[in-house]
Amino acid sequence: MRYSIMLQLVTGIALILVASAALFAWLQYRPSSEQGSNSENKNVETWIANS
């Protein structure tokens, strides 16, 4: 395999990982404006802790 193809693969995978990390961080730290969001967050946290 050529180095340019390998470099494109590594760059693509790195971009996907960085984008998914940024999306996850945004989902975790976005301000909640709904009333029921606290109970939803606790449900998710309970589900993650039990899995």
C-alpha positions, 0 to 999 in steps of 0.5 A: 500500500502506498504511503499516501493512501495510508496517510489518507486512511489515518487522517480520515480515521483521526477526523472521524474520532475527533468529530465524534469526541466533539459531538459527545462533548457537546451532548454532555455539556450543552445547557438544558432548557427543558424541565424534565432534562434532569430526570432524563440525565439521571436515567441515562447515568443510571443506565450507564452505571448499571451496564 
